[in-house]
């Protein structure tokens, strides 16, 4: 059965590899139905569409997962998904970026927020029927939304007068990487073996490992003439573990690796080594003392440096258009959206003069290391390009999709996972210090501030979940502490970084763009709801940062001990 599943997956992947976007049946159905819709789609006394886009994504997925040496998941699947975008009005003001929840949406066909499942067979007539119904449903909602949006704006002052959609030259291109080849029975065996490593870790309460693969083939077509075909394989490994300290504090961490092929993942021996390190860190943390509070020099190194940059600074480098809430009197999360403070800071210093930042989706490696976010075009079909965001501390621009924001009228070819998003983010220092010199500067700062110790952070998951932090004393010795969170760490704090390392730290993360609108909204407009982002960031020395003990209610530890270790 497993071999049959594997054979089915590889056969389907091979079929996908033979598709040609200009003449295949799916693209022909898209072109023909779009041409008909642009001519015929209209309701009496209402506006015709000025823009239509179809995105069809074929996905082949396979994965295996295990916990504590036992397989708990092994599966493969195939699906085809359509997203329809219809804009009425004009580039200046259309139906987009407006929230009004219609309970009757999708009653005539199974479509939600422009997305529906398609037949996986290349049946031209059935594809045309589904495209017709999907387009009809989205058009009807579009003309309803533009009417409600105009009415809402008559009673509301707009702070952003930018256009709703940018005019860009049409582009036709393709980017088809080789489909990933998956040996599912081998993954099942490796998942069992790697998860069984936790049988040697009595302190770990829960754990899991998994391998996941996806071969996605995307076709995109717009009424303006832009089109592309893109095949993107994605391979990921995930391991997670959790335990509790004696006082009930939850302690957890995870590993995540990504590649475009199995060869780009670490070997099984490397994965085993990282899992053992993960388990040891969590075991040591159980006995580590908490730290009530701290204010003083903080050194972020290892994974912590790119994670801090991603979590506390990177979001302000993205131009995301705000959504207008048309549900008057309805209190919806995130309705009162704060403007990005960097909209008004182009030309101002936002980092020290020795730091620069670029976003470069055109590269597959940097300094001999693999980076994950290479792309020839973005999801709008716009050509990818290197974007210099910050030059010697000075903000130059923001990452943009075709959704303009105040002061930024055009795309930078940066739409991924449904919104403007980063790709390969590279932070460089013109005055980088060696690891030894950076450590010495850190200790000098501790002494100058007359602090009994400083704090070095080597891993964190969020600003509220610092996983690995150590007291560093003036004589250089370290003591592990647990349960810390940053307080008031925001982009302004990065302006006062006093030093950075010469050597970079590499980290690839699964990036999910923030939903820039009412909390009930979900983004289905992308080829996927997350995208891999690689960050290359030097170790960073903050002269003054504040941390305190994490204050959160935790459940009591299990009453009885782990049965496997209860001899």
C-alpha positions as CSV (number, residue, x, y, z in Angstrom):
1,X,0.0,0.0,0.0
2,X,2.8,2.4,0.9
3,X,4.6,1.6,-2.4
4,X,1.3,2.2,-4.3
5,X,0.9,5.6,-2.6
6,X,4.4,6.5,-3.5
7,X,4.0,5.3,-7.1
8,X,0.9,7.4,-7.4
9,X,2.6,10.5,-6.1
10,X,5.6,10.2,-8.3
11,X,3.4,9.4,-11.4
12,X,1.3,12.5,-10.7
13,X,4.5,14.6,-10.2
14,X,5.9,13.4,-13.5
15,X,2.6,14.3,-15.2
16,X,2.8,17.8,-13.8
17,X,6.4,18.1,-15.0
18,X,5.2,17.6,-18.6
19,X,2.7,20.5,-18.5
20,X,3.3,23.6,-20.6
21,X,1.4,26.7,-19.5
22,X,0.8,28.2,-22.9
23,X,-1.0,25.3,-24.5
24,X,-2.2,23.0,-21.8
25,X,-5.9,22.4,-21.2
26,X,-6.1,24.2,-17.9
27,X,-4.5,27.4,-19.2
28,X,-6.7,27.2,-22.4
29,X,-9.8,27.0,-20.2
30,X,-8.5,30.0,-18.1
31,X,-7.9,32.1,-21.2
32,X,-11.2,31.3,-22.9
33,X,-13.3,31.9,-19.8
34,X,-11.5,35.1,-19.0
35,X,-12.0,36.5,-22.5
36,X,-15.7,35.7,-22.3
37,X,-16.0,37.2,-18.8
38,X,-14.4,40.5,-19.8
39,X,-16.9,40.8,-22.6
40,X,-20.1,39.5,-21.1
41,X,-19.8,39.9,-17.3
42,X,-22.0,42.7,-16.4
43,X,-25.2,43.5,-14.4
44,X,-27.6,46.1,-15.7
45,X,-26.7,49.6,-14.4
46,X,-23.6,48.2,-12.6
47,X,-20.0,48.3,-13.5
48,X,-18.1,45.8,-15.6
49,X,-14.8,44.4,-14.2
50,X,-11.7,46.3,-15.1
51,X,-9.4,43.5,-14.0
52,X,-9.8,39.8,-13.6
53,X,-7.1,37.3,-12.5
54,X,-7.2,33.5,-12.3
55,X,-4.7,31.5,-10.2
56,X,-4.9,27.7,-10.5
57,X,-2.6,25.8,-8.2
58,X,-2.0,22.0,-8.5
59,X,-0.6,20.5,-5.4
60,X,0.9,17.1,-4.7
61,X,1.6,16.6,-1.0
62,X,3.2,13.7,0.9
63,X,4.4,13.4,4.5
64,X,5.2,11.1,7.4
65,X,5.3,11.9,11.1
66,X,6.1,10.0,14.3
67,X,6.2,10.5,18.0
68,X,8.3,8.6,20.5
69,X,9.3,6.0,17.9
70,X,5.8,5.3,16.6
71,X,4.5,6.3,13.2
72,X,1.4,8.5,13.6
73,X,0.9,9.8,10.1
74,X,1.8,8.8,6.5
75,X,-0.2,10.3,3.7
76,X,-0.1,11.6,0.1
77,X,-2.7,13.7,-1.6
78,X,-3.5,15.6,-4.8
79,X,-5.6,18.7,-5.2
80,X,-6.3,21.6,-7.6
81,X,-7.4,25.0,-6.2
82,X,-8.7,28.1,-8.0
83,X,-8.5,31.7,-6.8
84,X,-10.6,34.3,-8.7
85,X,-9.9,38.0,-8.3
86,X,-12.4,40.4,-9.8
87,X,-11.9,44.2,-9.5
88,X,-14.7,46.7,-10.4
89,X,-14.2,50.5,-10.3
90,X,-10.8,51.6,-11.4
91,X,-7.2,51.6,-10.3
92,X,-7.8,54.6,-8.1
93,X,-10.8,53.1,-6.2
94,X,-12.1,49.6,-6.4
95,X,-13.7,46.9,-4.3
96,X,-10.5,45.6,-2.8
97,X,-9.2,46.2,0.8
98,X,-12.7,46.3,2.1
99,X,-14.2,44.0,4.7
100,X,-17.9,43.1,4.7
101,X,-18.9,39.6,5.8
102,X,-21.8,38.2,3.8
103,X,-23.3,35.1,5.3
104,X,-24.9,34.2,1.9
105,X,-21.5,34.3,0.1
106,X,-20.9,31.1,-1.9
107,X,-24.4,29.7,-1.8
108,X,-24.6,29.1,-5.5
109,X,-21.2,27.4,-5.7
110,X,-18.6,26.3,-3.2
111,X,-16.4,29.4,-3.2
112,X,-15.1,31.4,-0.2
113,X,-13.2,34.6,-0.5
114,X,-12.6,33.9,-4.2
115,X,-11.2,30.4,-3.6
116,X,-12.7,27.0,-4.7
117,X,-11.5,23.5,-5.4
118,X,-11.4,22.4,-9.0
119,X,-11.5,19.0,-10.7
120,X,-8.0,17.4,-10.8
121,X,-8.8,16.1,-14.3
122,X,-7.9,18.1,-17.3
123,X,-11.5,18.2,-18.5
124,X,-11.9,21.4,-20.6
125,X,-15.7,21.6,-20.3
126,X,-15.8,21.0,-16.6
127,X,-13.0,23.5,-15.9
128,X,-14.9,26.1,-18.0
129,X,-18.1,25.4,-16.0
130,X,-16.2,25.8,-12.6
131,X,-14.4,29.0,-13.8
132,X,-17.7,30.4,-15.0
133,X,-19.5,29.8,-11.6
134,X,-16.5,31.0,-9.6
135,X,-16.1,34.2,-11.6
136,X,-19.8,34.9,-11.4
137,X,-19.9,34.5,-7.6
138,X,-16.9,36.8,-7.1
139,X,-18.2,39.4,-9.5
140,X,-21.5,39.7,-7.7
141,X,-19.7,40.2,-4.4
142,X,-17.3,42.7,-6.0
143,X,-20.2,45.0,-7.2
144,X,-21.8,44.7,-3.8
145,X,-18.6,45.6,-2.1
146,X,-17.7,48.6,-4.2
147,X,-21.2,50.1,-3.5
148,X,-20.8,49.5,0.3
149,X,-17.2,50.8,0.2
150,X,-18.2,54.0,-1.5
151,X,-21.0,54.5,1.1
152,X,-18.6,53.8,4.0
153,X,-16.0,56.3,2.7
154,X,-18.7,59.1,2.5
155,X,-18.8,59.0,6.3
156,X,-15.1,58.4,7.0
157,X,-11.9,60.3,6.5
158,X,-9.2,58.4,4.7
159,X,-5.6,58.8,5.9
160,X,-4.2,57.0,2.9
161,X,-5.3,58.4,-0.5
162,X,-3.1,56.1,-2.5
163,X,-4.6,54.1,-5.4
164,X,-6.1,50.7,-4.7
165,X,-4.1,49.0,-7.4
166,X,-0.9,49.9,-9.3
167,X,-0.6,50.0,-13.1
168,X,2.2,47.8,-14.2
169,X,3.5,46.5,-17.5
170,X,2.3,43.0,-18.4
171,X,4.8,40.2,-18.0
172,X,4.8,36.7,-19.4
173,X,7.3,34.3,-17.8
174,X,7.8,30.9,-16.3
175,X,9.9,29.3,-13.6
176,X,9.7,25.5,-13.3
177,X,12.1,23.8,-10.9
178,X,12.4,20.0,-11.0
179,X,9.7,18.2,-9.0
180,X,10.9,16.8,-5.7
181,X,11.2,13.0,-5.6
182,X,10.0,11.5,-2.4
183,X,10.7,8.0,-0.9
184,X,7.8,7.8,1.5
185,X,8.7,4.5,3.1
186,X,12.2,5.8,3.8
187,X,10.7,8.9,5.5
188,X,8.5,6.7,7.6
189,X,11.5,4.7,8.8
190,X,13.5,7.9,9.5
191,X,10.6,9.5,11.3
192,X,10.4,6.5,13.6
193,X,14.1,6.5,14.3
194,X,14.5,10.2,14.9
195,X,11.4,10.4,17.2
196,X,12.7,7.4,19.1
197,X,15.7,9.5,20.3
198,X,13.3,11.0,22.8
199,X,13.1,7.6,24.5
200,X,16.5,8.5,26.0
201,X,15.3,11.8,27.4
202,X,13.2,11.3,30.5
203,X,12.7,15.0,31.0
204,X,10.8,15.5,27.7
205,X,7.0,15.2,28.1
206,X,5.8,15.5,24.5
207,X,7.7,15.4,21.2
208,X,7.1,14.8,17.5
209,X,9.0,14.8,14.2
210,X,7.7,15.0,10.6
211,X,8.8,15.2,7.0
212,X,6.5,17.0,4.5
213,X,6.8,17.5,0.8
214,X,4.8,19.5,-1.7
215,X,5.1,19.8,-5.5
216,X,3.0,22.8,-6.5
217,X,2.4,23.9,-10.1
218,X,0.8,27.3,-10.4
219,X,-0.8,28.9,-13.5
220,X,-1.6,32.6,-13.3
221,X,-3.4,34.8,-15.8
222,X,-4.7,38.4,-15.8
223,X,-7.0,40.4,-18.1
224,X,-4.1,42.8,-18.5
225,X,-2.0,40.1,-20.2
226,X,0.3,39.0,-17.4
227,X,0.8,35.2,-17.1
228,X,3.2,32.7,-15.7
229,X,3.7,29.1,-14.9
230,X,5.6,28.1,-11.8
231,X,6.6,24.8,-10.3
232,X,8.0,25.0,-6.8
233,X,8.9,21.9,-4.8
234,X,9.1,22.3,-1.1
235,X,10.6,19.9,1.4
236,X,10.4,20.5,5.2
237,X,11.5,18.7,8.4
238,X,10.0,19.7,11.7
239,X,10.9,18.4,15.2
240,X,9.3,19.8,18.4
241,X,9.5,19.0,22.1
242,X,8.1,20.3,25.3
243,X,8.5,19.8,29.1
244,X,7.8,21.7,32.3
245,X,10.0,23.0,35.1
246,X,9.2,22.0,38.7
247,X,7.2,25.3,39.2
248,X,5.0,24.5,36.2
249,X,6.7,26.8,33.6
250,X,6.2,25.5,30.1
251,X,9.4,24.9,28.2
252,X,9.2,24.1,24.5
253,X,11.3,24.5,21.3
254,X,11.3,23.2,17.7
255,X,13.5,22.7,14.7
256,X,12.5,23.5,11.1
257,X,14.5,22.9,8.0
258,X,13.5,23.7,4.4
259,X,14.7,22.9,1.0
260,X,13.7,22.6,-2.7
261,X,14.9,19.0,-2.7
262,X,15.6,16.3,-0.2
263,X,19.4,16.9,-0.8
264,X,19.0,20.4,0.7
265,X,17.9,19.0,4.1
266,X,20.4,18.0,6.7
267,X,21.4,14.4,6.7
268,X,19.8,12.0,9.1
269,X,22.9,12.1,11.3
270,X,22.8,15.9,11.4
271,X,19.1,15.8,12.2
272,X,19.7,13.3,15.0
273,X,22.5,15.6,16.4
274,X,20.2,18.6,16.4
275,X,17.4,16.7,18.0
276,X,19.7,15.5,20.8
277,X,20.8,19.1,21.3
278,X,17.2,20.3,21.4
279,X,16.4,17.7,24.1
280,X,19.5,18.6,26.2
281,X,18.7,22.3,26.1
282,X,15.1,21.7,27.3
283,X,16.4,19.3,30.0
284,X,18.9,21.8,31.2
285,X,16.3,24.5,31.2
286,X,14.1,22.6,33.7
287,X,16.7,23.1,36.4
288,X,17.8,26.6,35.4
289,X,16.8,29.4,37.7
290,X,14.4,32.1,36.5
291,X,15.6,35.7,36.2
292,X,13.1,38.2,37.7
293,X,14.2,41.2,35.6
294,X,17.2,42.7,33.8
295,X,18.1,45.9,32.1
296,X,21.5,46.4,30.5
297,X,23.7,45.1,27.6
298,X,22.3,42.2,25.6
299,X,24.1,40.2,22.9
300,X,22.0,38.3,20.4
301,X,23.9,35.6,18.6
302,X,23.3,32.4,16.8
303,X,19.6,31.9,15.8
304,X,18.6,34.7,18.1
305,X,20.0,37.4,15.9
306,X,18.0,36.7,12.7
307,X,14.9,35.8,14.8
308,X,15.1,39.2,16.7
309,X,15.5,41.0,13.4
310,X,12.5,39.1,11.9
311,X,10.2,39.4,14.9
312,X,10.9,42.9,16.0
313,X,12.1,44.9,13.0
314,X,11.3,43.3,9.6
315,X,7.6,43.9,9.6
316,X,8.1,47.7,9.4
317,X,10.0,47.1,6.1
318,X,6.8,45.9,4.4
319,X,4.2,48.1,2.8
320,X,0.8,46.6,3.6
321,X,-2.4,48.4,2.6
322,X,-4.9,48.8,5.4
323,X,-8.4,47.3,5.1
324,X,-11.5,49.4,5.5
325,X,-14.0,47.8,7.8
326,X,-17.6,48.1,6.5
327,X,-19.2,46.4,9.5
328,X,-20.4,49.4,11.4
329,X,-21.0,48.8,15.1
330,X,-19.2,45.4,14.9
331,X,-16.2,45.2,17.1
332,X,-13.7,43.1,15.1
333,X,-10.1,42.4,16.1
334,X,-7.5,44.5,14.4
335,X,-10.0,46.9,12.9
336,X,-8.1,49.9,14.3
337,X,-4.9,49.4,12.4
338,X,-1.9,51.5,13.1
339,X,0.0,52.9,10.2
340,X,3.5,51.6,9.6
341,X,5.8,54.2,11.2
342,X,8.3,53.7,8.4
343,X,6.0,55.2,5.8
344,X,7.3,58.6,6.9
345,X,10.9,57.7,7.5
346,X,12.3,57.2,4.0
347,X,15.6,59.1,4.1
348,X,15.9,58.9,7.9
349,X,18.3,56.7,9.9
350,X,16.6,53.6,11.2
351,X,19.7,51.4,11.9
352,X,23.3,52.3,12.9
353,X,25.4,53.7,10.0
354,X,27.4,50.5,9.8
355,X,24.3,48.3,8.9
356,X,22.7,47.8,5.5
357,X,19.8,45.5,4.5
358,X,18.8,44.1,1.1
359,X,16.1,41.7,0.1
360,X,17.3,39.5,-2.8
361,X,15.0,36.8,-4.2
362,X,17.3,36.2,-7.2
363,X,20.0,34.2,-5.3
364,X,20.0,30.5,-4.4
365,X,23.0,30.8,-2.0
366,X,25.0,33.3,-0.1
367,X,28.6,32.8,1.0
368,X,28.3,29.2,0.0
369,X,25.2,28.6,2.1
370,X,21.8,27.6,0.7
371,X,19.0,30.3,1.0
372,X,15.4,29.2,0.5
373,X,13.5,32.0,-1.1
374,X,14.7,32.2,-4.7
375,X,12.0,33.2,-7.2
376,X,11.9,34.5,-10.7
377,X,8.6,36.3,-10.3
378,X,6.2,37.1,-7.4
379,X,2.6,36.0,-7.1
380,X,1.4,39.0,-9.1
381,X,3.6,37.9,-12.0
382,X,6.0,40.8,-11.5
383,X,9.6,40.1,-12.1
384,X,11.6,39.6,-8.9
385,X,14.5,42.0,-8.2
386,X,17.0,42.9,-5.5
387,X,15.7,45.6,-3.3
388,X,18.0,47.7,-1.2
389,X,15.9,48.5,1.8
390,X,18.4,50.2,4.1
391,X,21.8,51.7,3.0
392,X,24.3,52.5,5.8
393,X,21.5,52.9,8.3
394,X,19.2,55.0,6.0
395,X,15.8,53.7,5.0
396,X,15.5,53.7,1.2
397,X,12.2,52.0,0.5
398,X,9.7,49.3,1.5
399,X,8.8,45.9,0.1
400,X,5.7,46.3,-2.0
401,X,3.1,44.3,-3.9
402,X,0.6,45.9,-6.4
403,X,-1.3,47.3,-3.5
404,X,0.0,50.9,-3.1
405,X,0.4,52.6,0.3
406,X,0.9,56.2,1.0
407,X,4.2,57.3,-0.6
408,X,4.8,54.0,-2.4
409,X,3.0,53.7,-5.8
410,X,4.5,50.7,-7.4
411,X,5.4,47.1,-6.7
412,X,8.9,45.8,-5.9
413,X,8.0,42.4,-7.1
414,X,7.5,41.2,-3.6
415,X,4.1,39.6,-3.2
416,X,4.4,36.2,-1.6
417,X,1.8,34.3,0.5
418,X,-0.9,36.8,-0.4
419,X,0.8,40.1,0.6
420,X,4.1,42.0,0.3
421,X,6.6,39.8,2.0
422,X,10.4,39.3,2.3
423,X,12.4,36.7,0.5
424,X,16.2,36.3,1.2
425,X,16.9,39.1,3.7
426,X,20.6,40.0,4.1
427,X,21.9,42.3,6.8
428,X,25.6,43.3,6.4
429,X,27.9,45.3,8.6
430,X,30.7,47.6,7.3
431,X,32.4,47.4,10.7
432,X,31.9,43.8,11.7
433,X,33.9,42.5,14.6
434,X,35.3,39.0,15.1
435,X,33.4,36.8,17.6
436,X,36.2,37.4,20.2
437,X,36.2,41.2,19.8
438,X,32.4,41.4,20.0
439,X,32.4,39.3,23.2
440,X,35.1,41.6,24.6
441,X,33.1,44.7,23.7
442,X,30.0,43.1,25.4
443,X,31.9,42.5,28.6
444,X,33.3,46.0,28.6
445,X,29.8,47.4,28.4
446,X,28.8,45.3,31.4
447,X,31.6,46.8,33.4
448,X,30.9,50.3,32.1
449,X,27.3,50.0,33.1
450,X,28.4,48.6,36.5
451,X,26.1,45.6,36.0
452,X,26.8,42.4,37.9
453,X,26.2,40.5,34.6
454,X,25.0,40.9,31.1
455,X,22.6,38.6,29.1
456,X,23.4,36.7,25.9
457,X,20.5,35.3,24.0
458,X,21.1,32.4,21.6
459,X,17.6,31.3,20.7
460,X,14.1,32.7,20.9
461,X,10.8,31.8,19.4
462,X,8.9,35.1,20.0
463,X,9.6,38.3,21.9
464,X,7.7,36.6,24.7
465,X,9.5,33.3,24.5
466,X,13.2,33.5,24.9
467,X,14.4,29.9,24.8
468,X,18.1,30.1,25.5
469,X,19.5,33.0,27.5
470,X,22.6,33.1,29.7
471,X,23.9,35.4,32.4
472,X,27.4,36.5,31.3
473,X,29.6,37.7,34.2
474,X,32.6,40.1,33.9
475,X,35.0,37.2,34.2
476,X,33.4,35.6,31.1
477,X,31.6,32.6,32.7
478,X,28.0,31.9,31.9
479,X,24.9,30.6,33.7
480,X,21.8,29.4,32.0
481,X,18.5,31.2,33.0
482,X,14.9,30.5,31.9
483,X,11.5,32.1,31.5
484,X,12.5,35.5,30.0
485,X,10.8,37.8,27.7
486,X,11.8,41.1,26.1
487,X,10.0,44.3,27.2
488,X,9.6,47.3,24.8
489,X,11.9,45.8,22.2
490,X,10.7,47.5,18.9
491,X,12.3,48.8,15.7
492,X,13.4,52.0,17.4
493,X,15.7,49.9,19.7
494,X,17.6,48.7,16.6
495,X,18.8,52.2,15.9
496,X,21.0,52.0,19.0
497,X,22.8,48.7,18.2
498,X,26.4,49.4,19.1
499,X,28.2,46.6,17.3
500,X,27.7,43.6,15.0
501,X,29.7,40.6,14.2
502,X,31.7,40.0,11.0
503,X,30.4,36.5,10.5
504,X,26.6,36.1,9.7
505,X,24.1,33.8,11.2
506,X,21.8,31.9,8.8
507,X,18.2,31.0,9.6
508,X,15.3,29.9,7.4
509,X,11.8,30.4,8.8
510,X,8.3,29.7,7.6
511,X,7.0,33.3,7.2
512,X,3.3,34.1,7.4
513,X,2.3,37.7,6.5
514,X,0.4,39.5,9.2
515,X,-3.3,39.8,8.4
516,X,-3.6,43.6,7.9
517,X,-7.3,43.9,8.6
518,X,-10.2,42.7,10.6
519,X,-9.5,39.6,12.7
520,X,-12.2,37.5,10.9
521,X,-10.5,37.9,7.6
522,X,-8.3,35.1,6.2
523,X,-6.1,35.3,3.1
524,X,-6.9,32.8,0.4
525,X,-5.5,34.9,-2.4
526,X,-2.1,33.3,-2.5
527,X,-0.5,30.1,-3.8
528,X,0.1,29.2,-0.2
529,X,-0.5,30.9,3.1
530,X,3.2,30.9,4.1
531,X,6.5,31.3,2.4
532,X,10.0,30.3,3.3
533,X,12.2,33.3,4.2
534,X,16.0,33.1,4.7
535,X,17.6,35.6,7.0
536,X,21.3,36.3,7.1
537,X,22.0,38.5,10.1
538,X,25.2,39.2,12.1
539,X,25.3,38.9,15.9
540,X,23.9,42.1,17.3
541,X,25.0,43.9,20.5
542,X,22.4,46.1,22.2
543,X,23.7,48.6,24.7
544,X,20.5,48.7,26.7
545,X,17.6,46.2,26.6
546,X,15.0,45.3,29.2
547,X,13.9,41.7,30.0
548,X,11.8,40.2,32.7
549,X,10.4,36.9,33.8
550,X,7.6,35.6,31.6
551,X,4.3,36.1,33.4
552,X,1.8,33.5,32.2
553,X,-0.4,31.0,33.9
554,X,0.8,27.4,33.4
555,X,-0.8,24.1,34.1
556,X,0.5,21.9,36.8
557,X,3.0,19.2,35.8
558,X,1.7,15.7,35.3
559,X,0.8,14.0,38.5
560,X,2.5,10.7,37.7
561,X,5.8,10.3,35.9
562,X,6.4,9.3,32.3
563,X,5.4,5.6,32.0
564,X,8.3,4.7,29.8
565,X,10.8,5.8,32.4
566,X,8.9,4.6,35.4
567,X,10.9,1.4,36.2
